[in-house]
Structures are given as C-alpha cells and as structure tokens.
Amino acid sequence: MRSQDIDHGQQFDFGKTSREYAKFRDIYPGELYHKLYSMGVGSRGSRWLDLGTGTGQIPRGLARHGAEILAVDASENQIEQAIRLSRNFPNIHYRVCRAEDVEQPAHSLDVITACQCFWYFDPRVVVPKIKTMLRHGGLFLKIYMDYLI
C-alpha cells in the first residue's frame, strides 16, 4: 500500500505485522463498544460492513449481539488472523478486499464502519460506494481514537 499523504509516500504493509496486531492490538475500551451498540451497531437482524477491519477487533467486540457482519481488509495476512480469532463468531464473514473494491447491493446495509483506517482509502471512490450501499437512514461511522496526555 502506498499513499503520498501517509509516511511521505513510503510503501507500507500491515500484513507484515498481523501476528503482532492479533496479539497486542486489543486497544479499544469497553465504552467504545457500548457507545457503538447504543447507536445500533451490531444489533440483531442488522447487516453491517466493516471496512479496513484488520484483525477484526471491532466486529468481534459486537458480534455477540447478532448482526450479520461482513468485514474486509486489503491484507490477506490480517484477514487470516481475523478468521483465526473469530472462530466462535459464525456471523462474521471475512473477505480480502480493498475498501475501493467492495461490492454490496444498493441500500442493503444498515451500518458501515471504518475504524482507524479511513485515511488509507480513496474517498473519491469509497464515499459514493458507502452512500449507495447504505439503506435509507443507515449509519456510517468513521471511528478514530486518540489519547490525551
């Protein structure tokens, strides 16, 4: 992956650190999952797409509530780790796919999330896709975490 806006255009590959991500990147606080669920993310009967899922941490954090979840990431290694970590969640389906290439029927999704990753996507491609895939009244959440010192 390469972006002129990130690391001065140097190439990077999160797949090279997938095992470390899977082992050490459980960084999201419980309050995040409570807030997301209170907004309808993960609710039973909903259809949810998680873009740039990495090792699937956000979907796993809410999978027990019963949503049908598709989680995509461009890195095959990240998806391999996500599948390994999610074997107890049959409602999460993983696919190696760039956010720009994801295809879902128009107006078929209740929720689309992108956590800590949206800056890696081409918004000229991804934003129109999101608008098309979300049902009327659906929810798109671009999630970022920061630490205050």
C-alpha positions in Angstrom: 0.0 0.0 0.0 1.3 3.5 -0.8 -0.2 6.9 -0.2 1.6 10.2 -0.8 -0.4 11.6 2.2 1.0 9.0 4.7 4.7 8.5 5.6 5.8 10.7 2.7 4.7 8.1 0.2 6.8 5.2 1.5 5.3 1.8 0.9 3.8 0.0 3.9 2.1 -3.4 4.5 0.2 -4.0 7.7 0.2 -7.7 6.8 3.8 -7.9 7.9 2.8 -7.3 11.5 -0.5 -9.3 11.5 0.6 -11.7 14.3 1.6 -8.7 16.5 -1.7 -6.9 15.7 -3.6 -10.1 16.7 -1.7 -10.5 19.9 -1.3 -6.9 21.1 -3.8 -4.6 19.4 -6.8 -5.1 21.7 -6.7 -1.3 22.4 -10.4 -0.3 22.2 -12.1 0.5 25.6 -15.3 -1.2 26.5 -17.0 2.3 26.4 -16.5 2.3 22.6 -18.4 -0.9 22.2 -21.2 0.3 24.5 -21.5 3.5 22.5 -21.5 1.8 19.2 -24.1 -0.7 20.3 -26.3 2.1 21.7 -26.2 3.6 18.2 -27.4 0.4 16.7 -24.1 -1.1 15.6 -24.2 -4.9 15.9 -27.9 -5.2 16.7 -29.6 -8.4 15.9 -31.0 -8.6 12.4 -28.9 -5.8 11.1 -26.4 -6.0 8.2 -23.1 -4.4 8.9 -19.9 -3.9 6.8 -16.6 -3.1 8.5 -14.1 -1.6 6.1 -10.3 -2.0 6.8 -11.1 -4.5 9.6 -7.5 -5.5 10.2 -7.7 -8.5 12.6 -11.5 -8.0 13.1 -11.3 -6.4 16.5 -14.4 -4.1 16.1 -16.7 -6.8 14.7 -15.6 -9.3 17.4 -16.4 -6.7 20.1 -20.0 -6.6 19.0 -20.7 -9.9 17.2 -22.4 -11.4 20.2 -25.4 -9.1 19.7 -26.3 -10.9 16.5 -25.7 -8.7 13.5 -24.8 -10.2 10.1 -21.2 -8.9 9.6 -19.0 -8.6 6.5 -15.5 -7.4 7.4 -13.0 -6.6 4.6 -9.3 -5.7 4.6 -6.8 -5.4 1.8 -4.3 -7.6 3.7 -4.6 -11.3 3.3 -2.5 -11.8 6.5 -4.8 -9.5 8.5 -7.8 -11.5 7.3 -6.1 -14.8 8.2 -5.6 -13.6 11.8 -9.2 -12.2 11.9 -10.6 -15.6 10.9 -8.4 -17.3 13.5 -9.5 -15.0 16.3 -13.2 -15.1 15.2 -13.9 -18.8 15.0 -16.5 -18.6 17.8 -18.5 -16.0 15.8 -20.2 -17.6 12.8 -22.0 -14.3 12.0 -18.7 -12.6 11.0 -17.7 -13.2 7.4 -14.3 -12.0 6.2 -13.0 -11.2 2.8 -9.7 -10.0 1.4 -10.8 -6.8 -0.4 -9.8 -3.2 -0.7 -12.5 -0.8 0.5 -12.5 0.7 -3.0 -13.4 -2.7 -4.5 -16.1 -3.8 -2.1 -19.4 -4.6 -3.7 -22.8 -4.9 -1.9 -26.3 -4.4 -3.3 -27.6 -0.9 -3.2 -29.3 0.1 0.0 -28.6 -3.3 1.6 -26.6 -2.3 4.7 -27.7 -0.9 8.0 -24.3 0.1 9.2 -20.8 0.7 7.7 -17.9 1.3 9.9 -14.2 2.2 9.3 -12.1 2.3 12.4 -8.6 3.8 12.4 -8.3 3.3 8.6 -10.3 5.8 6.5 -7.2 7.9 5.6 -5.9 4.9 3.7 -8.9 4.8 1.3 -9.5 6.9 -1.8 -12.5 9.0 -0.7 -13.5 9.8 -4.3 -14.2 6.0 -4.7 -15.3 4.9 -1.2 -17.7 7.7 -0.3 -20.0 7.2 -3.3 -20.0 3.4 -2.6 -20.9 4.0 1.1 -23.8 6.2 0.0 -25.0 3.6 -2.4 -24.7 0.6 -0.1 -26.3 2.1 2.9 -30.1 1.8 3.3 -32.1 5.0 3.8 -31.5 6.0 7.4 -28.4 3.7 7.7 -25.4 4.7 9.7 -21.8 5.3 8.6 -19.2 5.6 11.3 -15.7 6.8 10.7 -14.0 6.0 14.0 -10.8 7.3 15.3 -9.1 7.0 18.7 -6.7 9.5 20.2 -5.1 9.7 23.6 -5.0 12.8 25.6 -1.9 13.4 27.7 
